[in-house]
């Protein structure tokens, strides 16, 4: 995948006409670091990183009803954090997984104006904050009072 391919992937879920949400809209710093992760990237035209196809195969299997794991066996506290514009994790899929998790402590946070790649977007701060609150075990009162956690569902199993 070239830097241009990645840029397309990173921006495809942002609504048409909305300003880009990437911290680095042209990937000027990220792009060279990405290409440097594959020693053969420069030998390809255009320069590109060879990426594994395993995750794509897992997604295709899941869409076919064959998960690589049993969600009911996941007992550790689990938080789903996703962007409101994340086409990879729509509400129905997140809800399905949340209902099937074996974890007693679980939650779902939907970040406004975020995509599947929030770590590279302005909304990354909300991603980090939601994750930190969950890891720190803060109560629902704190989570629900924050605007970036709209769509939050939490089950404590207590």
C-alpha positions as CSV (number, residue, x, y, z in Angstrom):
1,X,0.0,0.0,0.0
2,X,1.4,3.4,-1.0
3,X,1.0,6.5,1.0
4,X,-1.7,7.7,-1.4
5,X,-3.5,4.4,-0.8
6,X,-3.4,4.9,2.9
7,X,-4.5,8.5,2.6
8,X,-7.6,7.3,0.6
9,X,-8.3,4.7,3.3
10,X,-7.8,7.2,6.1
11,X,-10.3,9.7,4.6
12,X,-12.9,7.6,2.9
13,X,-15.4,7.7,5.8
14,X,-15.3,11.5,6.3
15,X,-18.5,12.9,4.9
16,X,-18.2,14.8,1.6
17,X,-17.7,18.5,2.1
18,X,-16.5,18.1,5.7
19,X,-12.9,19.3,6.4
20,X,-10.4,16.6,6.8
21,X,-10.0,15.3,10.3
22,X,-6.4,14.0,10.0
23,X,-3.9,15.7,12.2
24,X,-1.5,15.7,9.3
25,X,-3.8,16.0,6.2
26,X,-1.1,15.2,3.7
27,X,0.8,12.6,5.8
28,X,4.0,14.6,5.3
29,X,5.7,13.1,8.4
30,X,3.6,9.9,8.8
31,X,4.1,8.9,5.1
32,X,7.9,8.6,5.2
33,X,7.9,6.8,8.5
34,X,5.3,4.4,7.1
35,X,7.4,3.7,4.0
36,X,10.5,3.2,6.2
37,X,8.7,0.3,8.0
38,X,9.3,-1.9,4.9
39,X,12.9,-2.1,3.7
40,X,11.6,-2.9,0.2
41,X,9.1,-0.1,0.0
42,X,11.4,2.2,-2.1
43,X,11.9,-0.5,-4.7
44,X,8.2,-0.5,-5.6
45,X,6.6,1.9,-8.1
46,X,5.1,3.9,-6.4
47,X,6.9,3.3,-3.1
48,X,4.6,1.1,-1.0
49,X,4.6,-1.1,2.0
50,X,3.7,-4.8,1.7
51,X,0.8,-5.4,4.1
52,X,-0.4,-8.8,5.4
53,X,-3.8,-10.0,4.2
54,X,-4.7,-11.9,7.4
55,X,-6.9,-9.1,8.8
56,X,-8.9,-8.9,5.6
57,X,-9.3,-12.7,5.6
58,X,-10.5,-12.5,9.3
59,X,-13.1,-9.8,8.4
60,X,-14.3,-11.8,5.4
61,X,-14.7,-14.9,7.6
62,X,-16.6,-12.8,10.3
63,X,-19.0,-11.4,7.6
64,X,-19.6,-15.1,6.7
65,X,-20.5,-15.9,10.3
66,X,-17.2,-17.6,11.2
67,X,-15.3,-15.7,14.0
68,X,-11.8,-16.6,14.9
69,X,-12.8,-16.5,18.6
70,X,-15.8,-16.9,20.8
71,X,-16.9,-13.5,22.3
72,X,-18.5,-15.2,25.3
73,X,-15.1,-16.5,26.4
74,X,-13.7,-12.9,26.7
75,X,-14.0,-12.2,30.4
76,X,-11.6,-9.3,30.8
77,X,-13.1,-5.8,31.0
78,X,-13.7,-4.7,27.4
79,X,-14.3,-1.3,25.9
80,X,-15.3,-0.8,22.3
81,X,-14.3,2.7,21.1
82,X,-15.3,3.7,17.6
83,X,-15.8,6.8,15.5
84,X,-19.3,8.0,14.5
85,X,-18.1,7.8,10.9
86,X,-16.5,4.3,11.2
87,X,-17.9,2.2,8.4
88,X,-15.9,-0.8,9.7
89,X,-17.8,-0.9,13.0
90,X,-21.5,0.2,12.6
91,X,-23.9,0.4,15.6
92,X,-25.4,-3.1,14.8
93,X,-22.0,-4.8,14.8
94,X,-20.8,-3.1,18.0
95,X,-24.1,-3.9,19.7
96,X,-23.9,-7.5,18.6
97,X,-20.4,-7.9,20.0
98,X,-21.2,-6.1,23.2
99,X,-24.2,-8.4,23.9
100,X,-22.1,-11.5,23.3
101,X,-19.0,-10.6,25.3
102,X,-18.5,-12.7,28.4
103,X,-17.0,-9.7,30.3
104,X,-19.0,-8.3,33.2
105,X,-17.4,-4.8,32.7
106,X,-17.9,-3.7,29.2
107,X,-18.8,-0.5,27.3
108,X,-19.2,1.1,23.9
109,X,-18.1,4.7,23.2
110,X,-18.8,6.4,19.9
111,X,-16.7,9.4,19.2
112,X,-18.2,12.2,17.1
113,X,-16.4,13.1,13.9
114,X,-14.1,10.1,14.2
115,X,-13.4,7.3,11.8
116,X,-11.8,3.8,12.2
117,X,-8.4,5.6,12.3
118,X,-8.9,8.0,15.2
119,X,-5.3,7.6,16.4
120,X,-4.3,9.8,13.4
121,X,-7.2,12.3,13.8
122,X,-8.1,15.3,15.9
123,X,-10.5,13.1,17.8
124,X,-7.7,11.0,19.1
125,X,-7.8,13.0,22.4
126,X,-11.4,11.8,23.0
127,X,-10.2,8.3,22.1
128,X,-7.4,8.4,24.7
129,X,-9.7,10.0,27.3
130,X,-12.4,7.4,26.9
131,X,-9.9,4.6,27.1
132,X,-8.2,6.1,30.2
133,X,-11.6,6.6,32.0
134,X,-12.5,2.9,31.3
135,X,-9.1,1.7,32.5
136,X,-9.3,3.8,35.6
137,X,-12.7,2.4,36.4
138,X,-14.5,5.7,36.5
139,X,-18.3,5.5,37.1
140,X,-21.0,5.9,34.5
141,X,-21.9,9.4,35.8
142,X,-18.5,10.7,34.6
143,X,-18.6,8.9,31.3
144,X,-22.1,10.0,30.4
145,X,-21.5,13.6,31.3
146,X,-18.8,14.0,28.6
147,X,-20.0,15.0,25.1
148,X,-17.5,12.8,23.2
149,X,-19.0,9.7,24.7
150,X,-22.4,10.0,23.1
151,X,-23.9,6.6,22.4
152,X,-22.2,5.1,25.5
153,X,-23.6,1.9,26.9
154,X,-22.1,0.2,29.9
155,X,-23.0,-2.9,31.7
156,X,-21.3,-3.5,35.1
157,X,-22.9,-6.9,35.7
158,X,-23.4,-5.9,39.4
